[in-house]
Amino acid sequence: MFIISIWITFAIFFGIYVTKMFNLWLVLIAWTTGLSIYLLIKNKLPSEKYIILSITLAAIASAAYLGYAFKFYLQIPITFVNCLLASLAVFSVMEKYGEYDLIKTDKKSSTLISVLIGIAVGVGLGLINLLLAKGSSMKVDFAITLPRIIVSLNPGINEEISSRAIFMAFFVYKFTAQNKAPTKIQRFSMWFMMTVPHCYAHGYPFFDSLILLVLFGLPFAFLQRKRDLTSAMLSHALVDLIRFVVVGLPV
């Protein structure tokens, strides 16, 4: 039943993408906030250390908008609430059911490996992102400034948790609750929801969204599911940091 419900929700989301009736980011925020509240009702709050971490991550992700123009400042409270609730829900499911990690610690070298993987993937995808931008008449505005560094933390933290990990947490909870191994369609649905809604929310044309999905959405989702959240957040932040340093901030 939960598979039907989430696919119906996606169908509505996709309909909005096609018709351009509303801002898709706001729709995605409403969707993931609803999932976060649902998971928190079912699983309660995580431990104190993860509550503190959730508040910290939400504060950093929302404060990153201070590096943008003033018109983006209204997004600060929205981002804070969305990221906070999603972080709490993601960590609550993680503590209760496992299945994914904030950062690998099973071996002495695991943490370092996660960081190195995040850097390697981030730099590689960041260069690919620049090549794509160059193909669309990219204008170089190279500068290493504090605002450009700070702003990159927003997608690295907020989008990876609030637009991707929250779907993973939802499916992990549902897979566990049904007390049997997930079916192929259920596993496909998890990967689909971890990647496609976030790509469409950017508002690019259909084909461009597919490129975004293959080159960036799937690698970040794979890191979250198969490695840990930290490697995905780090790599995503680096992709945007490289673009912001070379091209400049969005206006």
Secondary structure, 3 states (H helix, E strand, C coil): CHHHHHHHHHHHHHHHHHHCCCCHHHHHHHHHHHHHHHHHHHHCCCCHHHHHHHHHHHHHHHHHHHHCCHHHCCHHHHHHHHHHHHHHHHHHHHHHHCCCCCCCCCCCCHHHHHHHHHHHHHHHHHHHHHHHHHCCCCCCCCCCCHHHHHHHHHHHHHHHHHHHHHHHHHHHHHHHHCCCCCCHHHHHHHHHHHHHHHHHHCCCCHHHHHHHHHHHHHHHHHHHHHCCHHHHHHHHHHHHHHHHHHHCCCC
